[in-house]
Amino acid sequence: MTRSVGKIIDGDQVYIVFDDGVAPLHADLVTEIAEKDGVVRLSFAAITQDGDGVPKAEVVARLRMTRDVAWSLCRSIKAVDGTAEIFTERRR
């Protein structure tokens, strides 16, 4: 159900804001990273701010993957930016 959640005024133009519940496709923070029994859990949040002016971190995605897939993701990110120390592979 699409609902009106407010309006934005820009000069003489008024924009009605609608929200049909689509989750943001942008993440600002990693909120969870853990591994148990070979399953890696990653969660991401987007920073938002409602009309009350209080910034919030809203979880927008939760991923579950095997360790192999997680390491593949690390290698892919490392290939994009080879200087990122956080993605240095550490095997047990």
Helices and strands as residue ranges (DSSP letters): E 3-10, E 13-19, E 29-36, E 39-49, E 55-66, H 67-80, G 85-87
